[in-house]
Every structure is written in C-alpha cells, then in structure tokens.
Amino acid sequence: MAIGNTAESIGSKDADPATESGVERLIRTVGPDMERVNALIYAMAGSNVDLIPEIANHLVSSGGKRLRPMLTLASAHLFDATGDAHVKLAAAVEFMHTATLLHDDVVDDSAVRRGKPAARVIWGNQASVLVGDFLLGQAFKTMVEAGSLECLRILSTASAVIAEGEVLQLSGAKSLAKGEDHYMAVIEAKTAALFSAATEVGPVITGNSGAAQDAMRRYGLYLGLAFQLIDDVLDYGGNRDLLGKETGDDFREGKATLPVIYAYQRSDDADKAFWKRCIEDGEIRDEDLDAAIEKVRTTGAIDDTIAVARGFGKKATDALSDVPPSPLRDTLGDVVEFAIARAF
C-alpha cells in the first residue's frame, strides 16, 4: 500500500533552514521517525479483507498533513525518547484521526475529502463506517503494544471525547441559535482533544509526568483550537491545498462555524434571513457562497475569528514555557505561528 509523503503534505524536506517554516523544520526534525511511522501505518492497514486496505489507502495516501503524529514524535523527543513506543503511539494517533475522518464524512454527507471523492461516495456509508471502526481497533491494539497504561488512558479518553463532540454537534446541527459557547465546546471535543492527547503522550511515554505532561496537554489543546478556527476562516476564501477540501464545504454542509455565528449575530433582519435560509434550511443558491464570503468579511467575523485563534495560539506558546528550553521547543512554538498564518 502506497503511503503519502509527509514532507510533500506540508512543505519540502529540502527547505533552506534559514527560511523554512516551523512545520518544515518539524518535518525535518522528525523525518526519520515519520518514515518508521509510515511503515507501521502500512502494516496496520493490512487485512485479508481486500476492501479494508483499499479504503484505508484511499484516505491515508491522499496527502494529509500528518501534523498530529508529527507532534507526538516531537513531544516525545523533547524528553529524549528512545526505542519505538513513541512511533507506535504516533501511528495510533494518525489512525484515530483517519477513522474520525471516515466517520465524519458519513455524518456530514461530505462528497470530497482532501481534494478526492470521499470514501463514502465510492464505497458507501456502511463500508466507510466499518473500515473506520477497523482503524480504531488497530489504533488501540498499537497503543497496547506501546506498553503504557497511562498513554492508553489518555488516547482512549480522547476517542470517547471525540465521539461526544460528534453527538454534541448533531444536537445543534444547523442551528444558529446555539451560539459561540456551543460551537467552542464542539471543536474542543472534535478537534482539540486529539491534538491534546497526541502531545500529552510524548512526555508520558518517556517517563515524564506531572508538570511536563500538563504543559504538553495544554499546548496541544490550545493549538488544536487555534488550528480548527483557522480552518473555519479558510472555508470562506482560503487555499484549497491548505484546507484539504473545497472552499465553501462547511457553508454548503450548513455548518454554523464561528465566522458564521459572528456574522449572523451582527446582521440586520435581511441578512439574518439569508443565514437562516442557507444554514438552517439548507436552501443554497449558486451565488450564495460569494455572498456569504462577503458577509463574513464585512461584519468583521473573519478578523475576530482570527483574533480568537491568536488568543489560543498564545496560550499554546505560553504552555511551552513550562518545558525546558531547546531548539525543538522553539520549533513547536513556530508551529503555532504556522497554524495561524495559514489564514493570510
């Protein structure tokens, strides 16, 4: 099974060290371990049931950022990881993420994932859900092989929280009245929980709990929140390669993301009717995406969403102050800046 090149997902591994971004530097730093992770992913996706590796390969090799497993590796290397336990945890984190994408696309009726037809479009909803379940099973098997009950607890808790986030999102699906607090609770569960777990297990697997574990948990949590909010911004006019899906997909799927919530709250009656028709009623016309982009920008919803993301980014960077200084710690700080700078 072909595995996508991690460096090609975000930047070139041959980047000039003097000008490379934080993520390019992260790729260079964890590159050798990511090769091991990719080989393990290949093995984990194998099955005598041909449809399983076929569907898994469709998503795994489609050019995702692989940011979460890279963060697991970097977090472990901050505390001098050796052996292969951190590699197993990184592969498990990527499989958890991949399974979530398969399930999300079914729940959201998504047609495209990472610029390709979603697995559910090709193989159907049932196969997508079941292969997602298989990947989760393989992830937990690999966690056990890593040999840390605490890491197993952290990642299994994250898996349950992610599922709770999906149900919470469904409970307020297409509702503009739920507001900012509800939406932030959804993305903390659906997105930030896995970022947080991915970084928290790094110090744990190297025998560093306490302050180090808490610092990396907070770093991942706030980075995940910032990352998702910038994704929300990118849906209204961002670069498809950065977003990993078509611009406007969230709008077409009727997702009341933070830019939409802000724009709706600041609208007059006519614009409120526009948002209700598009988001709550799902009645979207050809020209509506352009109109929505204009409305989220002129109301200041984009700028204010970026400001909220910056606030979380600062909290992520501040969390690193509880970790001993090192070039890798600096790189993780630069990753926060990369996550937010995608909006520009």
N, C-alpha and C positions, 0 to 999 in steps of 0.2 A: 504494500500500500504506500503510495507516494505521500510524503509529508511536506507541507508547505515550508518554505524557507523563512525562518524567524526574522532574519535581518531584512529581507525584502518586504516583510509585513509593515515595518515602521521606518526603516532607514537603511543605509548601506553600512555593512560592517567594515568597509574600507574608507569610511569618512575620516577627514582630517581631524585629528584630536584637538586641534586648536579652534575649530569651528563647529564641531559636532554638537548636536543637541544632547540633553540629558538622557533621552531614551536611546539615542545612538550609542552613547557611552555605556549605558546599561547593557545594550546588546553585545557590545564588545567585551564587557567585563564578564558576563555570564554565558558568553557564546559556547565555550567548551561544554559546560553543564547542560545547556539547551540542546546540544547535539545528543547528549545522553537521554534527556527528557523526550526528544522526538523519537529516538529508537524505542524507548519504553512505551510511548503512545502507540507506535506501530504494533508492538506486541499485545498491548491491552485491547486494541481494537479488533484483534483477530478472533475469528469464530468459524466453526464448521457450518454455521448457517450463513450462506453467502450474502444474504441481504444485509446482515449486520455490518460487516466491514464496508460494503458498498455505500450504505447511507452514512456511516461514520466518516469514511474518507471524503464524501461529498462536502461535508462541513469542515472537517479537520484540515483539509488541504486547500481550503478556499481563501487563504490569505489573511486570517485573523491576526490581530496584533500580538497575541500571546503575552500580553502585559502581565496578567495575573501570575502565571508560573514563573516569569522572569522576576517578579517581585518576591516570590517565595525563595527563589535561589539567592537573590541579593540580600534578603533579610537574613538568611542563614549564613551567608558569607560575612556579613557584618560581625558575626560572632564565631568566625573561624571554623565553619562547617567542614567536615571530612566525611569520607565514606559515600554511601549512596542513599541514605534515608531522606535527605532533603530533595534529591532528584525524584524519588518516589512520591513525595508529597507534592512537588511541583506538577508532576504528571497527573496526580489525582485532582489537583485544583483545576487543571485545564479540562479534564473530563467532566468535572462538576459543571464548569461553565458551558461546555459543549452540550451537555444534557439539558441544561436550562434553556439554551437557545432553541433546541429542538422542541421542547415543551412550549416555550413562549410563542413560537411561530404558529403552533396549533391553536393556542388560546387566542392569539391576536388575529388569526386568519391571514397571516403575512404571506405575501407572494414572493418576496425577494429577501435573500439573506446574503450579505457580502457580495452584492452585485451578481449573484447567481439565483436561479429559481430555488425557493425554499424547498427543503426535503419533502415537506407535506404536499407540495404541488406535484412532485414527481412520483412519490411512493404512497402518498395518502397520509391522513392523520393517524390512523391506527399504527402503521409501521413506524412513523416518526416518534410517537409516544413510547412505543415498546423499545425501540433502539435507545431512546433517551434513558429509559429505565435500565437497560443493559449497561450503558456507560456509567450510570450512577453506581450500579453494582460493582463494576470493575474499579471505579474510583475508591469505594470503601474497602475492597479487597486489598488494593495497593496501600491504602492508609494503614491497614493492619500490618502489612509486611514492613512498613517503616518502623514499627516497634515502639510507638509511643502512645500510651492511652490518652495522655493529655492532648496530643495533636488530633487523635481520633475524636475526642470530645469536642474540640474547637471546630473541626470541619463538619462533623455530623450536626452540631448545633446550627452552624451556618446553613446547612442543607435544609433543615426544618424551618429556619427563619426565611429563607428564600421562598419556600412554598407558602408560608404565611403571607409573605408580601404579594404573591400572585393572587391569593384569595382576597386580600385586602384591596388590591387593585380592582378585582372583579366586583367587589361590593360597592365600589364607587365608579364603575365603568361609565365613561361618557358623561359624568356629572360635573358641571362647572361649579355647582354649589358646595362641593366638598372642601374646596379651598386649599391654601398652601400647606397647612399643617398635615392634612391627609396625604397630600402628594409627597411631602418630605418623608413621612413615615413609610410610604410605599417604596421610594427609591433607597431609603436606608436599609430596608429589608431585601429588596430585589437585587440591588447592585452593590451597595457599600458593604453588606455583610460578608460577601465573598472576598472582596478586596481586603477587608479587615482580617478575616481568617487566614488568607493567603500570606499576609505579612506577619501575623502573630505566631504562626507555627515555626517561623525561622529561628528565633531565639530559643523556643521551647525544644526543638529537636537537637539543639547544641547544648542543652543543659542550662540555659539561662532563662529563668522565670522572673517573677517579681517585677521590678521597675522596667527591665528591658522588654519583657513580654507586654506590659501595659503600654509602653511607648510605641511599639510596633503595631499593636492593635489599634491605637488611636490614629497613628499615621495612615494605616490602610483604610480605616473608616472614613476619615475626612478626605483622603484622596479619592475614594470611591464616590463620595457625594459630589465633589467638585467635578470629577470625570463625567458623571451622569448629567449634571446640569449643563455642562458644555455640549454634550451630545444633544440635549434638548434645544440648545441655541442653534447648533449646526443643522438641525432639521429644517430650520427656516432660512435657508440660503447658504449652507455650508458646502464643503468639498466632499463629494461622494466617497473618494478614496479614504478620507479621514473618518467619515461617518460609518463606513462599512455597509451602507444601504442607500437607497434612493432618498434624495432630499424630499421632504414632504411626506414621508411614510407615516410618521406619527400623526400628522394632520389628517391624512386620508383614513387612518385607522381610528380616528376620533379620540385620540389621547389628550386629556387635559393636562398637559405638562406645565411647568412653571411659567414659561413665557405666555402661554395661552391664558393661564389663570390671572396673571398680572394684566394682560391686555383686556380681558373680559371685565375685570374689576374697575378698570379705568375708562370703560366705554360708555357712550351715550346709549339711549334705548335702541337706536337703529343698529349700532354695532353689536350690542348685546344680542339682538335678534339674529345677526349674522353668525355669531359664535354658537348660539343655541342650535341654529339650523345645521351648521356644519358638524359640530362636535356631538351634540346630544341627539339630533335627529338623523345624522349621517347623510344628509342631503347636500352633496358636494357637487358643484358645477365646475366646468373646465377652468374658469377664470378665478376660482375661489382661492387657490393656493397663492397666487400672486397677491390677491387682496389680503390674505392672512399675513403674508410676509410684511406687507406694507403696514398693517395694523400693529403687529408686534414691535415693529421698529419705531413707528411714530409715537406710540404710547410710552416708550422708554422701557418696554418689557424686556427687550434683549439686553440692554445695558444693565438693568437691575438684576437680571438673572446672572449675568457675568459677575456682577458685584457680589452676589451671594456665593457664587463659586469661588471667587477670590478669598472671601472670608473663610471658607472651609479649607482652601489651599494654605492659608496662613496657619490655620490650626494644625494641618498636617506637617508643615515645616517646623512649627514650634514643638511638635511631639518628638521630632528627631533630636532636639536639644538634650533629651534625656538618654541619648545614645552616645558612646564615646566617639570623639572626632575621628574622621578618616575620609579619604577620597571617595569611598563608596557611599558614606553618609551624605557627602556633598552631591553625589550623583542622584541619590534618591530625592534630595531637595530639588534638584533641577528637573526631575521627572514631574514634580508638581507643577512647575512652571510650564513644561511642555503640555501637560494636560489642559491647562487654561489657555495657553497661547494658540491652541488649535482654533479658537473662535475668531482669530484675526487673520 
